[in-house]
């Protein structure tokens, strides 16, 4: 877990990632080393809000053209 702390990931991102890994998402990393090797991509996924059941704020999964929707 020392590696995770070295990434300086904000706590809210860690909470979102934990929620994702407690969900029924069929595309979760199964190996710890694979998760760590793809850490930034995993954090980007939870930040995007496009994952099923996590951060679904837009109807139909569409993206907004307004950048303020993502701040």
N, C-alpha and C positions, 0 to 999 in steps of 0.2 A: 504494500500500500504506500510505501515511501514514494514510489514513482508517481502516484496520483497527486500527492501533495506538491511534488515538483512542477506539476502542470499549472499550478496557481489557478485552478478552475473555481469560478465564483460558486458560492454555496447554493444559490438558486438553480444553477445548472446541474449540480450534483443531485439536488432534490428531484429535478425533472428527469434526470437519467435513472435515478432509483425508481421513480414511478413507472418509467418505461419498462424496466426490467422486472417489475412486479405485475405488468400487464400480460395480456394474452398475445402479444406481438410474436408472430412466428419467425421473425427475422432478427432474433437476438444473438449476440455473440455467445458462444458456448465455452470458449477458452479464455482465461484471464489474459494471457499474453496477446491473444488476438484483439481483445478489447483495448488493451493498453497501446498496441501498435496502431490502432485505428481511433484513438481517443478523440482527436480533434473532429473527425468525421461524425462520431457518435454524438458529441456535444452539438455540432452543427445541426444534426437531425432533430434533437430535442428542442433546440432554439427555433427551428423553422416553423414549428407548430403544424407541420403537415402529417405528422404521425397519427395513426388512428387512435382515438380516445385520449390523446394528449394535446392540449392546446387547440382543439378544433374550435375556432372562433368564426370561421367563414363558411357560409352555406355552400355545399357542393364541392368543398375542397378547392375553391378558386382562390387565386392570389389577387391581392389588391394592388392597384397601380399607385396608391398613396403610400409613400415611404413611412409616414407617421404611424401607420398601422402596425409597423414592425419595431417601433422604438419603445 
